[in-house]
Amino acid sequence: GFPVLYIVVEYRTPDVIDFEEGAGTLGGFPVLLLLVFLADCSCCRKKKTLADSQTAPLETATLQDLAIMEMKILRQYGPKLKDKQIIEHMEREYGDKISRAHYRIDAVRRLVSGRRIPCLHDFQKNLAKFASSSKVVELPSAMVEDNIDAETARTYFEFMSSKYSVVESARTLELTVVRRGARTENPVKVTYRTRDGTAVSPKDYVHAEGTLEFAEVGEQRTLTLEIAQDDVIEDLDTFFVDLVQPVGSDSTVRVELGETKTARVNIIDDDAAGVLRFDSENVKVREGPAEQTVELWVKRTNGSQGVVSCKYKTENGSASAPQDFDELRGTLKFNEGQLEARIEIAIKPNRRGEGRR
């Protein structure tokens, strides 16, 4: 449109636009828009990808095509579909009948060699050759979209928490291991074993080692550790529990350890005599017309072994004994296992004209 308008204005009637020229230029715009629309429609119909087709043959699908099909089915029917259900949906929505074994073999076959494998023997040879090579194959972006790669490529084990604490007198401690990640057709296993830190087996705890088996993703297993009890006053002791040797038989899913593969266990010694302190450093009392009794509680923390005692006495401040309270002196006794005791103080009645004390 612009070249035609330029020629008319510059050469036919310089600096003047008559009625015929204006009408012709204006009428050319709809024609130009129609041509652009037809060209755009033609380009859109030129190429149709397998990802947009609902009837694409599975027999000729590439690894990326299969990944896109699976992703669409998971989005439509939910992420908890089993492999067999995914294959059934593929057969129904994309045409050709195909078995689960053919689906998996074809996907790996296209990844390692990009061509058909005439028999299973040749397929196994190609797979072994691919595994021993140093070639790095980058999976298509469709495999990692929406965390599909993270959920279908690996399954892993880890502790629910990286730190645990137990008092020595509890005698036992339970730790929880969880399985996360991808589904597998067969159960997977992981080994656990304890490791000394400042706590040493068998003096402070009983060494443990064993295997946990998981059938489904999200399952949890509990392992129980024994804590040794003694009468020796000790500092805080620590030992560790490690997850090692994850094992699985499904070759399509990697079996690994998660980030929290080691748990730290703190053993808190409760053999100490303990520490005595007031439950509250400041206690407020409102004076009344009659005498009243105030209770002061003394707490015993960080141990309760044996019989302990302490002396106590009152001292004057802005309030004085015996006008405002009864003077006290005495000994406070805690029996073995006792965690609190109280001191009672008598507060005298309010006298006229006295301020706050």
Secondary structure by P-SEA (a helix, b strand, c coil): caaaaaaaacccccccccaaaaaaaaaaaaaaaaaaaaaaaaaaacccccccccccccccccaaaaaaaaaaaaaaccccccaaaaaaaaaacccccccaaaaaaaaaaaaccccccccaaaaaaaaaaaaaccbbbbcccccccccccccccccbbbbcccbbbbcccccbbbbbbbbbccccccccccccccccccccccccbbbbbbbbbbccccbbbbbbbbbbbccccccbbbbbccccccccccccbbbbbccccbbbbbbbbccccbbbbbcccbbbbbbccbbbbbbbbbbbccccccccccccccccccccccccbbbbbbbbbbcccccccbbbbbbbccccccccc
